[in-house]
């Protein structure tokens, strides 16, 4: 974000005096600013968005129409205060600055990449407290940043793609690590969330398990898997990785503990989101052991193992 020029500040002030943080349409903005010329009006609204003073979403009732909402002045000032501590204006630099005063954590593929360095992520998923959402929008906005907010996705990708989520979970915030000044969820909780809720790609789960296998607190991982009903899925994945790598990547005692703590009564699909796809026949014996209909493909597992174990 940047401090806006006077001509744009005047437009923001007039809009805010009339609408505060209420939603408004393009035509309403024209009435408030006293113009019917669409080109300069569109420029004003686009600039306010780029500077982090405005959010835009499509009207659910008519996707051709855009709905606008201003960020309140207090959130803008607070965002500037945090940004004043940033060494640079990219997203990573801003997150480092925010670590000193704001509660947040980075999740998703970007967090997973910090632990496996296998395939880079295309966006940064940031979970923030709902009361701070407006400040974060203002703080992270910029001409080269595309921001998605909760259920509203950015319309176009940019150099830096950010997904701000306001469903901050204090329980998850207890499972974090700070790396290079940025707060990430730990690999253990990322693995379990990836398995139980499919919050991240299964490829990232596999890569983290392989790379972090000697660094994970397996007692803690097993406890988390029980808390999220992911015990049998985790055990099956470890069996598959051992089978595919032709090595004992994961101790038999760990897999045995997972097997002992799993409820195998009912057959289940894994991953659930791929239940309509064929089962992987190569892992039929492992699937039977865990009473799962396994849709984890040989190609998917083989690529991770080849890249991270065999190479």
C-alpha positions as CSV (number, residue, x, y, z in Angstrom):
1,X,0.0,0.0,0.0
2,X,1.0,3.6,-0.5
3,X,-0.2,7.0,0.7
4,X,-2.7,8.2,-1.9
5,X,-2.3,11.5,-3.8
6,X,-4.6,14.4,-2.8
7,X,-6.9,14.1,-5.8
8,X,-7.6,10.5,-4.9
9,X,-7.9,11.3,-1.2
10,X,-10.6,13.8,-1.9
11,X,-12.6,11.2,-3.8
12,X,-12.1,8.7,-1.0
13,X,-13.2,11.3,1.6
14,X,-16.4,12.1,-0.3
15,X,-17.2,8.4,-0.8
16,X,-16.5,7.6,2.9
17,X,-18.6,10.5,4.1
18,X,-21.6,9.2,2.1
19,X,-21.2,5.4,2.5
20,X,-18.8,4.7,5.3
21,X,-18.1,1.0,4.9
22,X,-21.4,0.1,3.3
23,X,-21.5,-1.6,0.0
24,X,-22.2,0.6,-3.1
25,X,-22.5,0.3,-6.9
26,X,-20.6,2.0,-9.7
27,X,-23.5,4.4,-10.4
28,X,-23.8,5.4,-6.8
29,X,-20.1,6.3,-6.8
30,X,-20.8,8.5,-9.8
31,X,-23.6,10.3,-8.0
32,X,-21.5,10.9,-4.9
33,X,-18.6,12.2,-6.9
34,X,-20.8,14.2,-9.3
35,X,-19.7,12.6,-12.5
36,X,-21.3,10.5,-15.2
37,X,-18.1,10.0,-17.2
38,X,-17.4,6.3,-16.7
39,X,-13.7,6.4,-17.6
40,X,-12.4,8.7,-14.9
41,X,-14.8,7.1,-12.4
42,X,-13.4,3.7,-13.2
43,X,-9.9,5.0,-12.8
44,X,-10.7,6.4,-9.3
45,X,-12.2,3.2,-8.1
46,X,-9.4,1.1,-9.6
47,X,-6.7,3.3,-7.9
48,X,-8.5,3.1,-4.6
49,X,-8.5,-0.7,-4.9
50,X,-4.8,-0.8,-5.9
51,X,-3.9,1.5,-2.9
52,X,-5.8,-0.8,-0.5
53,X,-8.6,1.6,0.3
54,X,-11.4,-0.3,-1.4
55,X,-12.6,-3.9,-2.0
56,X,-14.5,-5.1,-5.1
57,X,-16.7,-8.1,-5.6
58,X,-19.2,-9.3,-8.3
59,X,-22.9,-9.0,-7.5
60,X,-24.1,-12.6,-6.8
61,X,-27.4,-11.6,-8.4
62,X,-25.8,-10.1,-11.5
63,X,-22.2,-11.1,-12.1
64,X,-21.8,-8.3,-14.7
65,X,-22.2,-5.7,-11.9
66,X,-19.5,-4.9,-9.4
67,X,-20.0,-4.0,-5.8
68,X,-17.6,-1.8,-3.9
69,X,-16.8,-1.3,-0.2
70,X,-14.4,1.2,1.4
71,X,-11.8,0.3,3.9
72,X,-12.2,2.4,7.0
73,X,-9.6,5.2,7.7
74,X,-8.5,3.6,11.1
75,X,-7.6,0.3,9.4
76,X,-5.6,2.2,6.7
77,X,-3.7,4.1,9.3
78,X,-2.9,1.0,11.3
79,X,-1.8,-0.7,8.1
80,X,0.6,2.1,7.5
81,X,1.9,1.8,11.0
82,X,2.8,-1.9,10.5
83,X,4.2,-1.3,7.1
84,X,6.5,1.4,8.4
85,X,8.5,-1.4,10.0
86,X,8.8,-3.5,6.8
87,X,12.2,-3.6,5.2
88,X,10.6,-4.0,1.7
89,X,7.1,-3.9,0.3
90,X,6.7,-7.4,-1.0
91,X,4.3,-9.8,0.7
92,X,7.1,-11.6,2.6
93,X,8.6,-8.4,3.9
94,X,5.2,-7.3,5.1
95,X,4.5,-10.6,6.9
96,X,7.9,-10.3,8.7
97,X,6.9,-6.8,9.9
98,X,3.5,-8.0,11.0
99,X,4.9,-10.8,13.1
100,X,5.9,-8.3,15.8
101,X,2.3,-7.1,16.5
102,X,-0.4,-9.1,14.7
103,X,-1.8,-12.6,15.1
104,X,-1.7,-14.5,11.9
105,X,-0.4,-17.8,10.4
106,X,0.5,-18.8,6.9
107,X,-1.0,-22.2,5.8
108,X,-1.6,-24.0,2.5
109,X,1.0,-24.8,-0.2
110,X,3.2,-21.8,0.6
111,X,3.7,-23.0,4.1
112,X,4.2,-26.6,3.0
113,X,6.9,-25.5,0.6
114,X,8.9,-24.2,3.5
115,X,9.2,-27.7,4.8
116,X,9.7,-29.8,1.6
117,X,11.2,-27.4,-1.1
118,X,9.8,-29.7,-3.7
119,X,7.3,-27.7,-5.8
120,X,6.8,-24.0,-5.3
121,X,3.4,-22.5,-4.4
122,X,1.4,-20.1,-6.6
123,X,-0.2,-18.2,-3.7
124,X,0.1,-17.3,-0.1
125,X,-2.7,-18.4,2.3
126,X,-2.9,-16.1,5.3
127,X,-5.3,-16.7,8.2
128,X,-6.1,-13.5,10.2
129,X,-8.4,-12.5,13.0
130,X,-11.8,-11.3,11.6
131,X,-11.6,-8.0,13.5
132,X,-8.3,-7.3,11.7
133,X,-9.4,-8.2,8.2
134,X,-9.8,-4.7,6.8
135,X,-6.4,-3.7,8.1
136,X,-4.8,-6.8,6.4
137,X,-6.5,-5.9,3.1
138,X,-5.1,-2.4,3.2
139,X,-1.7,-3.7,4.4
140,X,-1.2,-6.3,1.7
141,X,-2.7,-4.5,-1.3
142,X,-0.5,-3.2,-4.1
143,X,-0.3,-2.8,-7.9
144,X,1.4,-6.2,-8.3
145,X,-0.7,-8.1,-5.7
146,X,-3.9,-10.0,-6.4
147,X,-5.9,-10.5,-3.2
148,X,-8.7,-13.1,-2.6
149,X,-10.8,-12.5,0.5
150,X,-12.6,-15.4,2.2
151,X,-15.1,-16.6,-0.5
152,X,-14.3,-13.7,-3.0
153,X,-11.6,-14.8,-5.4
154,X,-9.4,-12.3,-7.2
155,X,-10.5,-11.9,-10.8
156,X,-7.0,-12.0,-12.2
157,X,-3.6,-13.4,-11.1
158,X,-0.7,-11.1,-10.4
159,X,3.0,-11.2,-9.6
160,X,2.0,-12.1,-6.0
161,X,-1.2,-13.9,-5.2
162,X,-2.6,-13.7,-1.7
163,X,-5.6,-15.4,-0.1
164,X,-6.6,-13.7,3.1
165,X,-8.9,-15.9,5.3
166,X,-10.6,-14.4,8.4
167,X,-11.4,-17.8,10.0
168,X,-8.4,-17.7,12.3
169,X,-8.3,-20.7,14.6
170,X,-6.6,-20.2,17.9
171,X,-6.2,-23.9,18.3
172,X,-4.2,-24.0,15.1
173,X,-2.2,-21.0,16.2
174,X,-0.7,-23.1,18.9
175,X,1.0,-25.2,16.2
176,X,3.2,-22.6,14.5
177,X,6.9,-22.1,13.6
178,X,8.6,-18.8,12.7
179,X,10.9,-19.2,9.7
180,X,12.9,-16.1,8.5
181,X,10.5,-13.9,10.5
182,X,7.3,-15.3,9.1
183,X,4.8,-17.3,11.1
184,X,3.8,-20.7,9.5
185,X,1.8,-23.6,10.6
186,X,4.0,-26.5,11.6
187,X,4.6,-29.4,9.3
188,X,2.8,-31.8,11.6
189,X,-0.5,-29.9,11.6
190,X,-0.2,-29.2,7.8
191,X,0.1,-32.9,7.1
192,X,-2.9,-33.8,9.2
193,X,-5.0,-31.0,7.8
194,X,-4.0,-32.0,4.3
195,X,-5.1,-35.6,5.1
196,X,-8.3,-34.9,7.1
197,X,-9.6,-31.7,5.4
198,X,-7.7,-31.7,2.1
199,X,-6.6,-28.1,2.9
200,X,-3.5,-28.6,0.8
201,X,-2.6,-30.9,-2.1
202,X,-1.8,-34.5,-1.3
203,X,1.5,-34.0,-3.2
204,X,2.5,-31.5,-0.5
205,X,1.5,-33.9,2.2
206,X,3.6,-36.7,0.7
207,X,6.6,-34.4,0.1
208,X,6.5,-33.1,3.7
209,X,6.3,-36.6,5.1
210,X,9.3,-37.7,3.1
211,X,11.5,-34.7,3.8
212,X,10.5,-34.1,7.4
213,X,10.2,-37.8,8.5
214,X,13.3,-37.7,10.8
215,X,12.3,-34.4,12.3
216,X,8.7,-35.0,13.1
217,X,7.6,-35.7,16.7
218,X,5.7,-38.8,15.8
219,X,4.0,-39.0,19.2
220,X,2.6,-35.6,18.5
221,X,1.7,-36.4,14.9
222,X,-0.2,-39.5,16.0
223,X,-2.1,-37.5,18.6
224,X,-3.1,-35.0,16.0
225,X,-4.2,-37.7,13.6
226,X,-6.5,-39.1,16.3
227,X,-7.9,-35.6,17.0
228,X,-8.8,-35.1,13.3
229,X,-9.9,-38.7,12.7
230,X,-7.0,-39.2,10.2
231,X,-5.2,-42.1,11.8
232,X,-5.9,-44.8,9.3
233,X,-5.4,-42.5,6.4
234,X,-2.0,-41.5,7.7
235,X,-1.0,-45.1,8.4
236,X,-2.0,-46.1,4.9
237,X,0.1,-43.3,3.3
238,X,3.1,-44.3,5.3
239,X,2.7,-47.9,4.1
240,X,2.4,-46.7,0.5
241,X,5.5,-44.5,0.7
242,X,7.5,-47.4,2.2
243,X,6.2,-49.7,-0.6
244,X,6.9,-47.2,-3.3
245,X,10.4,-46.2,-2.1
246,X,11.4,-49.8,-1.5
247,X,13.0,-48.5,1.7
248,X,11.9,-48.3,5.3
249,X,11.3,-44.6,5.3
250,X,8.9,-44.9,8.2
251,X,9.5,-47.2,11.2
252,X,7.2,-50.2,11.4
253,X,6.6,-49.4,15.0
254,X,5.0,-46.0,14.0
255,X,2.8,-47.7,11.4
256,X,1.8,-50.4,13.9
257,X,0.8,-47.8,16.5
258,X,-1.4,-46.1,13.8
259,X,-2.9,-49.4,12.8
260,X,-3.7,-50.3,16.4
261,X,-5.5,-47.0,17.0
262,X,-7.5,-47.0,13.8
263,X,-11.1,-47.9,13.5
264,X,-11.2,-50.2,10.4
265,X,-14.8,-51.3,10.7
266,X,-16.3,-49.4,7.7
267,X,-14.6,-49.1,4.3
268,X,-13.8,-45.5,3.3
269,X,-12.7,-43.6,0.3
270,X,-9.4,-41.7,0.4
271,X,-9.0,-39.0,-0.6
272,X,-12.8,-38.4,-0.3
273,X,-12.8,-35.7,-3.0
274,X,-11.6,-38.3,-5.5
275,X,-14.1,-41.0,-4.6
276,X,-15.5,-41.1,-8.1
277,X,-12.2,-42.0,-9.6
278,X,-10.9,-45.6,-10.0
279,X,-9.0,-47.2,-7.2
280,X,-5.2,-47.6,-7.5
281,X,-4.7,-51.3,-8.2
282,X,-1.0,-51.3,-7.4
283,X,-1.7,-50.6,-3.8
284,X,-4.5,-53.1,-3.5
285,X,-2.9,-55.1,-0.7
286,X,-2.2,-51.9,1.4
287,X,-5.8,-50.7,0.7
288,X,-7.2,-53.9,2.0
289,X,-5.1,-53.8,5.1
290,X,-6.5,-50.4,6.0
291,X,-10.0,-51.1,4.6
292,X,-9.8,-48.2,2.3
293,X,-10.8,-47.5,-1.3
294,X,-7.5,-45.8,-2.2
295,X,-7.5,-43.2,-5.0
296,X,-3.9,-42.2,-4.4
297,X,-2.3,-42.9,-7.8
298,X,1.0,-44.6,-8.4
299,X,2.1,-41.7,-10.7
300,X,1.4,-39.2,-7.9
301,X,3.4,-41.1,-5.3
302,X,6.2,-42.2,-7.6
303,X,7.0,-38.6,-8.7
304,X,7.5,-37.5,-5.1
305,X,9.5,-40.5,-4.2
306,X,11.6,-40.3,-7.3
307,X,12.3,-36.6,-6.8
308,X,13.0,-36.8,-3.0
309,X,14.2,-40.3,-2.3
310,X,15.6,-42.0,-5.3
311,X,17.4,-39.1,-6.9
